[in-house]
Amino acid sequence: MSAMKSGLSWVERLGLAIVAGALVGVSGCTGAIVGGGDDAIVGDDGPPGDPPGDPPGDPPGDPPGDPIDTSFQIRLVPQAGVAGAQRVNFALPLPAGLIADETMIRIGQGGAELPTARRVLASWPDGSPRSVQLQVDVTISGETALDVEVGTATTAAALTLVPVTDTLVAADGTSGPRVWALLPAEWLAPSGVAGPLVAASAIAGGPLDAWGGVCDYGRWDTAAFLAIDGEQGSWLFDRATAMYRGYAITGDADALASGFREAAIYRAGLTGTGSSTRIPVPSSADDLKYHYTQGLAIHYLLTGDDRFREAAENVAIRAHDLWTSPGYAGGADFWTERHAGFGLLAYEWAAAVSDDRAATFAGWADDAVAAYLAIQDVDHGWENDARCFAHTAEAHGEDYGYVGCSPWMSAILADGLDAYARRVGGATGDAVRSALARLGRMIAWHGLDDGGKPYYWMGAGVDADEIDDYDEHWGESAYVVAMAWHWGGRTDASLRATADDLVAGLRTRGEAGQLRSFNWQCRSSVMAPYFLRE
């Protein structure tokens, strides 16, 4: 049973707030769009019911983004032996509010617009296209490029879409497409296709440039995965999402190939539908932490392959069967941030792409978030404005013997909560962002050892912690503290300094000694620079 409190709702307890989001603006004279909003915090006093210690007024909007050019090129790279006339299939993800419909995209080559097949794959909450599937016919004799203009009405003839399977090396997609279409990171990252990200080129050489040493997409590619895919742990943390996020921030061909192929490997191994769905991970049919919809949904948004949308829906249904009671009843009642996070992410990303069940998934997300915030609201004798999602270590079989939480696993739940807040917006979204600020403060104030390294497990309301013997969790805490600094108002210098120190720790000491370590470090934490850029 959920540990919900009586009385005020969780939204009311966390404080009502005014919507602070901003749509992407279009610059008619520069050919560029600017991502994110720069709304100031409103007022000197918090809204009625604002929890003591929370920053006054409303959370800020998204950080202002770099201008992105609406005219760019897509690299076409054929697989070995592929030449001649080819149907090239890809999808173009779009920032919210940028275009009204799929006709406002032009695809050309050599100065001439190409006949194009197109359809909208999913929409943002404001109704604007989230991604548009595109197909063109190209004669391939080696690597070439397509010219893209976004925001300009097409004047070319329309092609008829062919099945995506016709454009793949193998019908299940596990060998990739016949022709790879590589989008630039400077478009992918601000499109939001894989979450709030900043292109690596925008932070190269600066203090936020810390993930490259750990997130080696070539070293930990599909070949490395296939070498040990019979081991259950090699599938942990949704490798397809980690790789697709790497592609989004770098434009790297290795990351794209691994994301594409591993999403396909995961989908190809699924059996059944709905509640009968079973995942291909060894010995994990009943283990929620291996049930991933996010990588499947991102794949759909980048390819238009409907099979991945349907797979995301089915895995979300199965995940809900395994996590029907997201609350925590105390004691040995099973609960971890990892399971809670992957459950919420399963609903959020299935809802993002679903064509017929989005309301169901959204309702499950509502229930989960209400339960999670109720856990955070339980008083363990700590500060009101610094709280994690506390539970006893015995709730997941550990013998620490005290109440606490995991700084690094909290990043997975934070990822899901941030996605939820972005979708629902309004006062509810702001309440969830306040919860994220509390979580980050808890880690900054109580989750670091004397050297500034995150604990493996931190006590909540007790003077006890578990030291981490490795340097494999700097990035996750940096991500959560970065969100706390941003959603807390971007004014807390101490919190910002802690986030910067954690990023520096990742840069100078971070390591990925095994494939699993790469998976968890390069999945959520790569979003930290988005929140820290000024």
KOLRO-488539 format. One line per 5 residues: for each residue z, y, x of C-alpha. Coordinates in pm, 1 decimal. Layout:
N
Z,Y,X; ...
***
This chain:
534
0.0,0.0,0.0; -69.5,353.6,113.5; 231.1,555.8,226.1; 138.1,850.7,2.3; 403.6,1111.4,-72.6
483.9,1227.7,-422.2; 448.0,1590.5,-525.4; 176.8,1806.9,-375.4; -158.4,1650.6,-287.6; -247.2,1602.5,76.3
-488.6,1894.5,55.4; -218.8,2122.6,-86.5; 35.8,2012.2,172.1; -198.8,2091.3,456.1; -289.5,2430.1,313.1
-581.4,2555.6,111.8; -847.3,2744.2,301.4; -1176.9,2921.0,249.0; -1500.6,2754.7,347.8; -1591.6,2865.0,697.9
-1915.2,2677.1,763.6; -2242.2,2851.4,829.9; -2598.5,2728.2,789.7; -2846.8,2738.6,1070.6; -3029.2,3072.5,1084.5
-3402.0,3110.2,1140.4; -3534.8,3378.9,1369.8; -3876.3,3484.2,1250.4; -3970.3,3682.3,1560.3; -3867.4,3447.5,1841.4
-3972.3,3106.7,1716.5; -3620.3,2981.1,1785.0; -3327.0,2878.2,1571.0; -2962.8,2918.1,1655.4; -2728.1,2632.5,1571.3
-2376.0,2672.9,1440.6; -2174.9,2957.0,1295.0; -1950.4,3216.3,1455.6; -1725.5,3309.5,1165.7; -1406.5,3484.6,1270.7
-1067.4,3370.6,1151.6; -986.6,3558.3,834.5; -665.2,3753.3,796.6; -338.2,3768.1,985.3; -146.9,3532.4,761.5
-224.4,3178.4,664.0; -308.2,3085.8,305.7; -27.9,2992.3,67.2; 110.7,2652.8,160.2; -18.6,2667.7,518.6
202.6,2432.0,723.5; 448.8,2611.3,953.2; 315.4,2637.1,1305.7; -51.1,2604.8,1206.9; -276.6,2890.6,1317.3
-304.7,3175.0,1065.9; -602.3,3199.9,836.7; -899.2,2970.2,817.3; -1044.0,2742.4,1084.6; -1347.7,2885.9,1263.5
-1697.7,2769.4,1189.6; -1898.8,2562.4,1432.6; -1932.0,2705.8,1783.6; -2239.8,2923.9,1828.0; -2521.2,2715.3,1970.1
-2803.0,2785.0,2209.6; -3131.2,2903.5,2057.1; -3370.7,2611.0,2027.2; -3745.2,2646.3,2030.5; -3919.1,2531.2,1713.1
-4229.7,2450.7,1917.4; -4192.8,2166.9,2167.1; -4351.3,1846.7,2289.7; -4277.1,1480.0,2231.7; -4356.8,1240.8,2515.9
-4548.3,926.8,2421.7; -4490.2,637.4,2660.0; -4674.5,312.9,2585.1; -4521.9,-21.6,2663.0; -4693.1,-236.8,2924.7
-5035.8,-349.6,2811.4; -5055.7,-112.0,2514.8; -5371.7,100.0,2505.8; -5643.5,217.3,2269.8; -5600.1,332.3,1910.0
-5233.6,318.4,1808.3; -5033.9,419.5,1504.1; -4729.0,599.2,1647.7; -4417.1,607.1,1432.2; -4107.2,820.5,1486.1
-3873.3,1045.9,1289.4; -3781.5,1406.6,1355.4; -3414.5,1491.3,1289.2; -3351.2,1845.6,1172.2; -3056.9,2088.2,1168.9
-2922.2,2167.7,822.7; -3105.5,2440.1,635.9; -3399.2,2467.6,874.5; -3688.8,2369.5,645.6; -3723.5,2316.6,273.1
-3947.5,2009.8,277.8; -4145.9,1772.3,495.0; -4468.3,1975.8,481.8; -4320.4,2238.3,717.0; -4389.3,2031.0,1028.7
-4715.8,2030.0,1222.4; -4806.4,1758.8,1473.7; -5093.2,1827.9,1713.8; -5259.7,1720.3,2034.1; -5501.5,1903.2,2257.8
-5486.4,2216.1,2043.0; -5579.0,2040.6,1717.2; -5345.5,1941.6,1435.0; -5341.7,1568.3,1363.8; -5351.5,1404.4,1021.5
-4994.2,1291.9,962.5; -4802.6,1063.2,729.7; -4458.4,1195.6,643.4; -4154.6,1146.8,421.4; -3796.7,1274.7,404.8
-3547.8,1006.1,505.5; -3218.6,1175.3,413.9; -3086.8,1517.9,320.5; -2798.5,1736.4,430.6; -2534.6,1838.9,172.8
-2730.1,2163.2,116.4; -3034.4,1957.2,13.4; -3248.0,2037.5,318.2; -3416.2,1750.7,506.2; -3194.2,1577.0,757.6
-3479.3,1376.8,909.0; -3851.0,1333.2,840.2; -4044.5,1019.8,926.3; -4381.1,1094.7,1085.8; -4680.2,880.1,1177.0
-4996.6,978.2,1362.4; -5297.7,791.4,1503.9; -5342.4,843.9,1877.8; -5570.2,691.2,2139.4; -5348.7,575.3,2425.5
-5461.4,540.5,2786.0; -5128.4,613.0,2950.1; -4842.4,856.2,2896.9; -4936.8,1156.0,2683.5; -4769.1,1411.5,2456.3
-4769.5,1547.3,2102.9; -4723.4,1913.9,2014.2; -4468.7,1988.0,1740.9; -4427.2,2304.4,1535.4; -4130.9,2311.8,1296.7
-4131.3,2569.3,1019.4; -4511.6,2599.4,1002.2; -4688.5,2454.2,701.1; -4926.5,2166.8,772.4; -5294.9,2213.5,702.6
-5411.7,1869.1,816.3; -5504.0,1574.4,600.8; -5232.5,1332.7,499.1; -5220.5,976.9,627.8; -5070.9,687.8,436.2
-4753.9,547.7,589.4; -4781.9,197.2,729.4; -4484.5,-37.3,758.7; -4276.1,39.2,1065.6; -4311.0,-325.9,1165.3
-4681.7,-260.5,1231.4; -4582.9,-25.0,1516.1; -4334.4,-256.0,1689.9; -4379.4,-505.1,1972.3; -4181.3,-762.8,1774.1
-4127.8,-734.1,1401.6; -3747.2,-725.2,1430.1; -3757.2,-428.5,1668.3; -3558.9,-595.9,1944.3; -3837.1,-526.9,2197.7
-3890.6,-167.8,2086.2; -4201.8,9.9,1955.2; -4548.9,-30.1,2102.0; -4535.8,337.9,2193.7; -4208.3,512.8,2268.4
-4176.7,867.1,2129.3; -3921.7,1063.4,2334.6; -3786.8,1383.9,2182.8; -3630.2,1647.2,2410.4; -3251.3,1661.8,2426.6
-3272.3,2035.5,2360.6; -3393.2,1944.5,2012.1; -3203.3,1621.8,1952.6; -2853.3,1746.9,2037.0; -2847.4,2049.8,1802.4
-3024.0,1853.9,1527.7; -2693.9,1676.2,1457.8; -2863.6,1335.8,1435.3; -2585.6,1169.1,1634.5; -2301.9,1413.7,1563.0
-2202.1,1750.8,1714.5; -2347.7,1745.7,2065.5; -2465.8,1977.4,2341.7; -2765.7,1895.1,2559.4; -2663.2,1799.9,2911.6
-2903.6,2062.1,3047.0; -2697.7,2335.9,2879.5; -2382.7,2247.3,3075.8; -2536.3,2113.2,3397.4; -2343.5,2220.8,3706.0
-2064.6,2381.5,3506.0; -1704.3,2278.0,3440.9; -1801.2,2080.0,3129.1; -2050.5,1867.6,3322.5; -1821.6,1564.2,3361.5
-1968.9,1268.4,3174.7; -2264.2,1188.0,3399.1; -2055.7,999.6,3653.8; -1918.5,761.5,3390.5; -2199.7,743.2,3135.6
-2466.9,575.3,3348.2; -2713.1,463.6,3080.5; -2933.9,283.5,3329.8; -2652.1,80.3,3483.6; -2499.7,-24.8,3151.4
-2828.2,-80.5,2966.1; -2939.8,-361.4,2735.6; -2994.3,-595.0,3029.0; -2627.8,-553.9,3124.6; -2528.6,-620.3,2763.8
-2747.8,-927.8,2723.1; -2599.9,-1077.8,3038.9; -2264.1,-1109.1,2861.1; -2349.3,-1079.3,2489.8; -2186.1,-1415.8,2428.0
-1852.7,-1249.4,2501.3; -1698.5,-1086.9,2195.2; -1572.8,-782.4,2382.3; -1916.7,-680.8,2507.6; -2002.2,-567.8,2151.3
-1701.6,-335.9,2120.4; -1725.4,31.6,2021.4; -2078.7,29.3,1875.7; -2304.6,34.2,2179.4; -2604.3,153.2,1976.1
-2419.9,474.9,1891.0; -2307.2,525.8,2250.9; -2665.2,484.6,2372.0; -2819.8,700.0,2100.0; -2570.1,975.9,2178.1
-2670.3,945.6,2541.5; -3033.2,983.5,2438.3; -2948.4,1285.5,2224.2; -2782.4,1472.8,2510.5; -3017.3,1368.2,2792.1
-3353.0,1269.7,2640.4; -3324.5,973.0,2876.5; -3572.7,688.0,2826.8; -3317.0,422.7,2931.1; -3068.4,544.7,2672.4
-3333.8,552.4,2398.8; -3456.3,203.3,2482.6; -3103.6,60.4,2481.8; -3004.5,237.7,2159.9; -3321.9,124.2,1985.0
-3308.6,-236.1,2103.4; -2935.0,-286.6,2049.6; -2938.6,-141.7,1700.7; -3219.3,-389.4,1633.2; -3027.3,-676.7,1794.2
-2725.1,-600.2,1575.4; -2934.1,-576.2,1258.2; -3142.2,-883.3,1336.6; -2826.8,-1090.9,1364.6; -2685.5,-987.3,1025.9
-2683.1,-1243.1,747.3; -2624.5,-1202.3,374.8; -2596.2,-885.0,170.7; -2312.6,-688.8,12.9; -1980.2,-869.1,40.0
-2160.9,-1172.2,181.4; -2278.0,-973.4,483.8; -2177.6,-1125.1,815.1; -2218.9,-960.0,1155.1; -2361.6,-1133.1,1466.1
-2066.2,-1064.0,1696.5; -1914.6,-1392.9,1817.4; -1595.6,-1493.6,1632.5; -1575.1,-1152.5,1460.0; -1689.9,-1204.8,1102.0
-1350.2,-1090.9,971.8; -1271.9,-828.7,1235.0; -1328.5,-472.9,1111.7; -1352.7,-319.0,1457.9; -1692.4,-485.5,1511.1
-1845.5,-360.5,1183.9; -2069.4,-64.6,1268.4; -2295.0,142.8,1044.0; -2326.8,450.2,1264.1; -2575.3,308.4,1513.1
-2777.7,158.4,1228.4; -2786.8,492.9,1045.3; -2888.8,687.4,1356.1; -3165.5,434.9,1418.0; -3292.1,487.6,1064.1
-3285.6,865.4,1108.8; -3490.8,832.1,1429.1; -3742.5,573.8,1304.5; -3760.8,562.6,926.2; -3717.1,184.0,930.5
-3566.5,116.7,587.5; -3417.8,-212.7,699.4; -3157.8,-22.7,901.1; -3057.5,193.5,604.5; -3002.6,-118.8,397.5
-2813.9,-284.0,681.5; -2583.3,17.7,710.1; -2507.9,-6.1,338.6; -2433.5,-377.7,357.5; -2208.3,-348.8,662.6
-2017.4,-66.0,491.2; -1953.6,-288.1,189.9; -1829.5,-566.8,410.8; -1611.4,-322.4,607.6; -1449.9,-207.8,284.1
-1375.4,-568.5,192.4; -1189.7,-597.7,522.0; -1000.5,-265.6,488.8; -916.2,-241.3,119.1; -576.1,-83.3,186.5
-622.1,188.3,450.8; -264.7,312.5,429.4; 24.9,201.6,645.7; 333.9,51.8,482.2; 540.8,59.4,801.6
666.9,-200.9,1041.5; 432.1,-490.8,1111.5; 182.6,-387.4,840.0; -144.3,-404.4,1034.6; -284.4,-62.4,1129.1
-459.5,87.1,1431.7; -653.5,408.3,1490.9; -953.6,201.2,1598.2; -974.0,5.4,1273.3; -901.7,316.1,1067.2
-1171.5,507.0,1253.9; -1442.6,245.2,1230.1; -1364.7,193.5,862.4; -1411.4,565.2,790.9; -1720.6,587.3,1012.3
-1869.2,290.2,825.5; -1843.6,478.9,496.3; -1950.6,818.2,628.7; -2268.1,705.9,803.3; -2370.0,469.1,525.1
-2325.5,757.4,280.7; -2538.5,982.0,505.1; -2843.9,758.7,471.8; -2788.9,566.5,147.9; -3055.4,592.6,-118.6
-2847.5,452.3,-404.7; -2479.1,404.1,-313.4; -2373.6,724.6,-141.3; -2119.3,809.1,-412.2; -1949.0,472.4,-366.6
-1918.6,513.8,7.9; -1799.3,872.0,-32.4; -1526.3,756.0,-269.9; -1408.1,497.8,-20.0; -1400.5,768.0,246.9
-1189.9,989.4,17.0; -935.9,710.4,-25.9; -922.4,637.6,345.9; -877.8,1001.2,448.3; -602.8,1056.2,191.9
-419.7,752.8,329.9; -462.7,856.9,692.9; -339.8,1211.3,638.0; -41.7,1077.1,449.1; 45.7,870.9,758.0
26.2,1184.7,971.0; 250.0,1369.9,728.8; 542.5,1127.5,763.2; 827.5,1302.0,946.1; 942.2,1117.1,1257.4
1154.6,1404.2,1382.1; 871.3,1578.9,1565.6; 705.9,1918.2,1536.7; 519.5,1984.6,1216.5; 213.7,2121.8,1395.9
180.4,1836.4,1649.5; 143.5,1496.1,1489.8; -61.4,1183.5,1545.6; -111.8,891.9,1305.4; 211.2,721.1,1399.9
283.2,353.6,1350.1; 489.5,95.3,1530.3; 330.7,-95.7,1815.5; 405.1,-417.7,1629.3; 151.2,-305.6,1366.2
-113.5,-434.7,1607.8; 77.2,-702.0,1794.2; 211.8,-500.3,2088.0; 568.3,-537.6,2211.4; 644.3,-172.4,2296.0
911.4,-168.4,2028.4; 882.3,191.7,1913.2; 680.4,424.7,1692.7; 383.4,596.0,1850.2; 8.0,612.4,1869.0
-285.7,560.6,2100.5; -434.4,877.8,2251.7; -762.5,707.8,2337.7; -812.3,514.2,2014.1; -733.9,833.8,1824.5
-1076.8,958.4,1935.9; -1248.7,703.4,1710.9; -1051.8,815.2,1407.0; -1107.1,1180.3,1501.2; -1481.9,1112.1,1511.9
-1469.0,980.6,1155.5; -1246.6,1261.4,1028.9; -1473.6,1526.6,1177.6; -1779.1,1365.4,1014.9; -1593.4,1356.9,682.6
-1491.4,1723.9,707.9; -1849.9,1826.1,782.4; -1976.5,1643.8,476.3; -1719.7,1753.7,219.9; -1666.2,2110.2,346.5
-1452.7,2356.2,154.1; -1074.8,2343.9,137.3; -1070.5,1967.7,182.2; -1277.1,1990.9,498.0; -1051.1,2263.4,633.7
-744.2,2052.3,556.8; -887.3,1765.2,758.4; -965.5,2003.2,1045.9; -604.6,2118.5,1039.4; -506.9,1753.5,1072.2
-736.1,1722.6,1373.9; -569.7,2027.2,1528.4; -229.2,1865.9,1481.8; -353.3,1544.2,1642.3; -489.3,1722.1,1948.5
-170.5,1922.3,1995.8; 30.3,1599.1,1984.3; -176.1,1453.9,2266.7; -162.8,1777.1,2468.4; 212.4,1818.6,2426.6
336.1,1458.4,2432.0; 49.9,1230.5,2535.8; 7.9,1308.2,2907.5; 200.6,1180.5,3208.9; 339.0,1402.4,3486.6
-2.3,1406.6,3655.6; -179.8,1515.9,3338.8; -338.8,1176.0,3273.4; -326.1,1046.2,2914.3; -76.3,773.8,2837.5
-209.8,441.3,2719.2; 40.9,463.1,2432.6; 257.3,763.7,2350.6; 583.9,766.0,2162.5; 622.3,969.1,1844.5
966.1,1116.3,1795.6; 1104.3,898.4,2077.7; 1134.8,952.6,2452.2; 915.6,660.5,2556.4; 553.2,613.9,2666.3
327.0,355.4,2829.1; 158.4,459.2,3154.8; -214.3,389.9,3187.5; -286.0,207.5,3513.8; -656.2,295.9,3506.4
-873.8,609.0,3494.4; -1081.4,507.5,3193.3; -945.3,724.8,2912.4; -965.6,1089.2,3025.0; -1264.0,1171.4,2808.8
-1128.8,1053.6,2474.7; -820.2,1275.3,2498.9; -1036.5,1565.1,2621.2; -1245.0,1528.7,2303.7; -948.7,1533.9,2066.0
-773.4,1822.0,2244.9; -1103.6,2013.0,2249.0; -1124.9,1980.1,1870.8; -764.1,2094.0,1838.5; -838.8,2405.2,2042.1
-1150.4,2482.6,1841.6; -1031.9,2399.1,1489.3; -694.6,2558.7,1570.2; -864.2,2895.7,1608.6; -994.6,2901.6,1969.4
-705.2,3128.0,2073.9; -446.2,2890.3,2225.0; -491.3,2939.3,2600.1; -252.8,2657.1,2687.4; -439.4,2410.1,2468.4
-769.9,2519.1,2616.1; -632.0,2475.7,2968.0; -520.1,2123.1,2882.4; -864.7,2035.3,2748.9; -1025.2,2174.4,3063.9
-784.0,1979.7,3284.8; -869.5,1656.9,3101.7; -1240.7,1721.5,3149.8; -1174.5,1786.5,3518.1; -978.8,1460.7,3537.7
-1277.0,1275.2,3395.5; -1510.1,1444.4,3642.8; -1300.3,1373.6,3952.6; -1123.9,1048.8,3864.1; -1304.7,890.1,3570.4
-1450.4,544.9,3616.4; -1621.3,274.3,3413.2; -1544.3,-55.7,3578.6; -1688.3,-276.2,3308.4; -1933.0,-263.1,3021.0
-1659.6,-227.3,2758.8; -1520.2,72.0,2944.2; -1861.1,239.0,2935.6; -1881.6,165.7,2561.9; -1560.4,341.5,2466.7
-1585.7,632.1,2709.6; -1943.3,724.6,2619.6; -1917.0,690.1,2243.9; -1702.0,971.5,2100.8; -1586.9,1173.1,2399.1
-1937.0,1299.6,2488.7; -1893.8,1541.7,2196.6; -1612.8,1731.9,2372.1; -1841.9,1993.2,2534.9; -1969.8,2093.9,2192.9
-1622.8,2216.9,2096.1; -1540.5,2375.0,2432.3; -1849.8,2587.1,2484.3; -1798.9,2960.2,2434.6
***
